[in-house]
Amino acid sequence: MPCKNMIVVVIDRLHAGMLGAYGNSWIQSGQFDHLACQSILFDQAYLENPGLDAIYRDYWLGTHTAAPGAAMASLPQLLGAAGWHTALVTDEPELLNFGPAATFVEQLFVETPDTHVAAADVAETQLARLFMAATEWLSAPPEPFCLWIHARAMGGPWDAPAELRGQYADDDDPEPPDFVDVPDCLLADDCDPDELLGIMHAYAGQVSLLDLCLGALADHLDETGLATNSLWSLLGARGYPLGEHRRVGRCDEVLYNETVQIPWLLRFPDGLGCMARSQSLVVPCDLPGT
């Protein structure tokens, strides 16, 4: 069998409970759910530490967070030695400062413009810009390759067009808020329920935006034939509390389930594991070995 390509998509601050494949019934995530139907899906994937450097130490070095920091070859180095061309596409500047990022043959940084208003069109959003950069790279990739895409996603500006968040508001609901900056707060005991509802509508709009971007990437892989010999791994970096335990946002100091559970699926080009769900406990350091 010829060498397969590998595409890893990591979505930061993606709440597993906001996806249809993980039980959500009110947010439209059809593209993610379609991909999940073609994949092995892990129901019990958890972080050991929500710090981005700790997460990527696990992903790229395959070491447990509590393990001593001995020097070792990174996943990109091992793949390169085995003949794969490696490339990293990201809009997260913090990730580029993590040592193993430099071991990718290519690093493509997609800058986030300073914006405080929602995009007028999906193509103008930060997520769309990132996925477009990845799609352009995939137009003529050196095979075999490993393309690693890391999206700030819900940890970056919530700039989805207003209609994407507006579609989740019922007629008797308040108009969804128009903020773009990421909410990060501890809700008061007497918090207005409509305030949290608006935040959830805004988050749902970002999930819908992500779903559209995933669909566009999947279409490109189908059209170019790369889907037939490329392994997909789509997973989260860390979750995003949406009012559970009165917390909203990047509240990483307490390891509640909504922060440490992440979505994770593997799609093999030959259909291996299609429609399977695993209840095995998996953590980020399992990825390199897998």
C-alpha positions in Angstrom: 0.0 0.0 0.0 1.4 3.5 -0.9 2.3 5.9 1.9 -0.7 7.8 3.2 -0.7 11.5 3.7 -1.8 12.9 7.1 -3.9 15.9 7.8 -4.3 16.9 11.5 -6.7 19.7 12.3 -6.7 21.0 15.9 -9.5 23.4 16.9 -8.8 25.4 20.1 -11.6 26.1 22.6 -14.1 23.7 20.9 -16.6 22.5 23.4 -17.3 18.8 22.7 -20.9 19.2 23.9 -21.7 21.7 21.1 -21.3 19.1 18.3 -24.0 16.8 17.0 -21.7 13.8 17.1 -21.3 14.3 20.8 -25.0 14.7 21.5 -25.9 18.3 20.7 -29.2 18.6 19.0 -29.6 22.4 18.4 -26.3 23.6 16.7 -25.9 22.8 13.1 -22.6 20.8 12.7 -23.5 18.7 9.7 -20.0 18.7 8.1 -18.3 17.6 11.4 -21.0 15.0 12.0 -20.6 13.7 8.4 -16.9 13.4 8.9 -17.6 11.6 12.3 -19.7 9.1 10.5 -16.7 8.1 8.3 -14.4 7.9 11.3 -13.5 6.3 14.6 -14.8 8.7 17.2 -13.4 8.9 20.8 -16.0 9.6 23.4 -13.5 9.8 26.3 -10.7 12.0 25.1 -9.3 14.3 27.8 -6.5 16.7 28.4 -4.0 16.3 31.1 -3.2 20.0 31.3 -5.1 22.9 29.5 -1.9 24.9 28.9 -1.1 25.2 25.2 2.5 24.3 25.6 1.6 21.2 27.7 -0.9 20.1 25.1 1.6 20.4 22.3 4.3 18.7 24.3 1.9 15.8 24.3 0.9 16.1 20.7 4.4 16.6 19.3 6.7 14.8 21.7 4.3 12.1 22.9 5.2 12.5 26.6 2.9 12.7 29.6 2.6 16.1 31.1 4.2 14.9 34.4 7.1 13.1 32.7 10.6 14.7 32.9 11.5 16.9 30.0 14.2 14.8 28.4 15.4 15.8 24.9 13.8 13.7 22.2 12.8 13.8 18.6 9.5 15.5 17.8 6.8 14.0 15.7 7.6 16.3 12.7 11.2 15.1 12.9 10.3 11.5 13.0 7.9 11.9 10.1 10.6 13.8 8.2 13.1 11.0 8.7 10.6 8.5 7.4 10.1 10.5 4.2 7.1 12.7 4.9 7.1 16.4 4.1 5.8 18.3 7.1 4.0 21.7 7.2 2.4 23.7 10.0 -0.4 26.2 9.2 -1.6 28.2 12.2 -2.9 31.6 13.4 -1.7 31.1 17.0 1.5 33.0 17.6 2.0 31.3 20.9 2.3 27.9 19.1 5.1 29.1 16.9 7.2 30.0 20.0 7.0 26.4 21.2 10.3 24.7 20.2 9.1 21.7 18.2 7.2 24.0 15.8 10.5 24.8 14.2 11.0 21.2 13.3 8.3 21.4 10.6 9.9 21.9 7.2 7.4 24.7 6.6 5.6 27.0 9.0 2.9 29.2 7.6 1.5 31.9 10.0 -1.9 33.4 9.2 -2.1 36.8 11.0 -5.3 37.8 12.7 -6.3 41.4 11.8 -7.3 43.7 14.6 -11.1 43.8 14.3 -14.0 44.6 16.6 -16.9 44.0 14.2 -18.3 40.8 12.8 -17.4 39.9 9.2 -19.9 40.8 6.5 -19.2 37.5 4.8 -17.9 34.0 5.8 -14.8 34.4 3.5 -13.8 37.5 5.5 -13.6 35.6 8.9 -10.3 34.6 10.5 -11.3 30.9 10.4 -12.0 31.1 6.7 -8.7 32.8 6.1 -6.8 30.1 8.0 -8.6 27.3 6.1 -8.1 29.0 2.8 -4.3 29.2 3.5 -4.4 25.4 4.2 -6.4 24.7 1.1 -4.0 26.7 -1.0 -1.1 24.7 0.4 -3.0 21.5 -0.5 -3.3 22.6 -4.1 0.1 21.2 -5.0 1.5 19.4 -1.9 4.7 17.3 -2.0 3.6 13.8 -1.2 3.7 12.0 1.1 3.0 14.9 3.5 1.8 15.7 7.0 -0.1 18.9 7.2 -0.8 20.2 10.7 -3.5 22.9 11.0 -4.0 24.6 14.3 -6.9 27.1 14.6 -7.3 29.6 17.4 -11.0 29.3 16.5 -13.2 30.0 19.5 -10.1 31.3 21.3 -9.8 34.0 18.6 -12.2 36.7 17.5 -15.8 35.6 17.3 -16.3 37.3 13.9 -18.9 35.0 12.3 -21.4 37.0 10.2 -24.4 38.1 12.3 -26.8 35.7 10.5 -24.9 32.7 11.7 -25.5 33.5 15.4 -28.9 35.0 14.6 -30.2 31.7 13.3 -30.2 30.2 16.8 -32.4 32.9 18.4 -36.1 32.1 18.7 -38.7 34.8 17.9 -39.1 35.6 21.6 -35.4 35.6 22.4 -33.4 38.9 22.6 -31.4 39.9 19.6 -28.0 38.0 19.7 -25.2 40.3 20.9 -22.7 41.7 18.3 -19.5 41.5 20.3 -16.4 40.0 18.7 -14.0 39.9 21.7 -13.9 36.4 23.4 -16.0 36.4 26.6 -14.1 35.4 29.7 -15.9 35.9 33.0 -17.3 34.4 36.1 -21.1 34.8 36.1 -22.8 36.5 39.1 -25.3 34.5 41.2 -28.0 36.8 39.9 -26.8 36.8 36.3 -29.5 37.6 33.7 -30.2 34.3 31.8 -30.6 36.3 28.6 -26.9 37.3 28.9 -25.7 33.7 28.9 -28.2 32.9 26.2 -26.7 35.6 24.0 -23.2 34.2 24.6 -24.4 30.7 23.7 -25.9 32.0 20.4 -22.7 33.8 19.6 -20.7 30.6 20.3 -23.1 28.5 18.2 -22.5 30.9 15.3 -18.8 30.3 15.6 -19.4 26.5 15.5 -21.5 26.9 12.4 -18.6 29.0 10.8 -16.1 26.2 11.7 -18.5 23.6 10.2 -18.6 25.5 6.9 -14.8 25.8 6.8 -14.4 22.0 7.5 -16.9 21.3 4.7 -14.9 23.5 2.3 -11.7 21.6 3.2 -13.4 18.2 2.8 -14.7 19.2 -0.6 -11.2 20.3 -1.7 -9.8 16.9 -0.6 -12.6 15.1 -2.5 -12.1 17.2 -5.7 -8.3 16.8 -5.8 -8.4 13.0 -4.9 -6.4 13.6 -1.7 -9.2 12.1 0.3 -8.5 8.7 -1.1 -5.0 8.5 0.4 -5.0 10.9 3.3 -5.7 10.1 7.0 -7.6 12.8 8.9 -7.3 13.5 12.5 -9.6 16.2 13.9 -9.4 17.0 17.5 -9.6 19.8 20.0 -6.9 21.6 22.0 -9.1 22.4 25.0 -12.8 23.1 25.7 -14.7 26.3 26.5 -17.0 26.6 29.5 -20.4 28.1 28.6 -22.0 28.8 31.9 -21.3 25.4 33.6 -20.1 26.1 37.1 -20.9 29.8 36.4 -17.8 30.1 34.2 -17.6 31.4 30.7 -14.4 31.4 28.6 -10.8 30.6 29.2 -11.2 29.4 32.8 -8.3 26.9 32.9 -7.4 27.1 36.6 -10.1 24.5 37.5 -10.2 21.3 35.5 -13.9 20.9 34.9 -15.1 18.5 32.2 -16.2 21.3 29.9 -12.5 22.4 29.7 -10.6 19.1 29.6 -12.9 16.9 27.4 -12.0 17.3 23.7 -13.6 16.0 20.5 -11.3 13.6 18.6 -11.9 11.5 15.5 -9.7 9.6 13.1 -10.8 9.1 9.5 -8.8 6.5 7.5 -9.0 6.6 3.7 -9.7 2.9 3.5 -12.8 3.2 5.8 -11.1 1.4 8.7 -13.3 2.0 11.8 -16.0 3.8 10.0 -19.0 4.6 12.3 -17.1 3.2 15.3 -17.2 4.9 18.7 -14.5 4.1 21.3 -15.0 4.4 25.0 -11.3 4.0 25.7 -9.7 6.8 27.7 -7.3 8.6 25.4 -5.1 11.6 26.0 -3.0 13.9 23.7 0.2 11.9 24.2 -1.5 8.9 22.5 -1.6 10.7 19.2 2.0 10.3 18.0 2.0 6.6 18.7 -1.3 6.2 17.0 
